[in-house]
């Protein structure tokens, strides 16, 4: 059953615009920690709670910050 959950989580990431191979890697990383996996699934599938440290946020949110930091001397 964990394989099915991992596949579902990868699909959720893909719907957010993440490439399939990257989405699978992200889902595999989340699924290594049972509590993190449960938290992520509750947030993504049931829309309960706020994402604090998801792979999506960890992988994508710092880039704009770095770009904006370079804009200013």
C-alpha positions as CSV (number, residue, x, y, z in Angstrom):
1,X,0.0,0.0,0.0
2,X,2.9,2.5,0.6
3,X,3.7,2.3,-3.1
4,X,0.2,3.5,-4.0
5,X,0.5,6.4,-1.6
6,X,3.9,7.3,-3.0
7,X,2.4,7.3,-6.6
8,X,-0.5,9.5,-5.5
9,X,1.8,12.0,-3.8
10,X,4.0,12.1,-7.0
11,X,0.9,12.8,-9.0
12,X,0.0,15.7,-6.7
13,X,3.4,17.2,-7.3
14,X,3.0,16.7,-11.0
15,X,-0.3,18.6,-11.0
16,X,1.7,21.5,-9.5
17,X,3.9,21.6,-12.5
18,X,6.8,19.4,-11.4
19,X,8.4,17.1,-13.9
20,X,7.4,13.4,-13.4
21,X,10.8,12.1,-12.6
22,X,11.4,14.9,-10.1
23,X,8.0,14.4,-8.5
24,X,8.7,10.7,-8.0
25,X,12.0,11.5,-6.3
26,X,10.3,14.1,-4.1
27,X,7.5,11.6,-3.1
28,X,10.1,8.9,-2.4
29,X,11.9,11.3,-0.1
30,X,8.7,12.2,1.8
31,X,7.7,8.5,2.1
32,X,11.0,7.6,4.0
33,X,9.6,9.3,7.1
34,X,6.2,7.9,8.0
35,X,5.1,11.0,10.0
36,X,6.2,13.4,7.3
37,X,4.4,11.2,4.7
38,X,1.2,11.3,6.8
39,X,1.4,15.1,7.3
40,X,2.1,15.7,3.6
41,X,-0.8,13.5,2.5
42,X,-3.2,15.1,4.9
43,X,-2.2,18.6,3.7
44,X,-2.3,17.7,0.0
45,X,-5.2,15.3,-0.2
46,X,-7.5,16.6,2.5
47,X,-6.3,20.3,2.4
48,X,-6.0,20.2,6.2
49,X,-3.2,22.2,7.9
50,X,-0.5,24.4,6.5
51,X,2.6,23.1,4.7
52,X,5.7,24.2,6.7
53,X,8.5,22.2,5.2
54,X,7.4,20.2,2.2
55,X,9.7,19.2,-0.6
56,X,7.7,21.5,-2.9
57,X,8.5,24.5,-0.6
58,X,12.0,23.5,0.1
59,X,12.8,22.9,-3.5
60,X,11.1,25.9,-5.1
61,X,10.7,28.8,-2.7
62,X,14.4,29.7,-2.1
63,X,15.1,30.4,-5.8
64,X,13.1,33.7,-5.9
65,X,14.7,34.9,-2.7
66,X,18.2,34.4,-4.2
67,X,17.2,36.1,-7.4
68,X,15.8,39.1,-5.5
69,X,18.8,39.3,-3.2
70,X,21.0,39.6,-6.3
71,X,18.9,42.4,-7.6
72,X,20.0,44.7,-4.8
73,X,23.6,45.8,-4.2
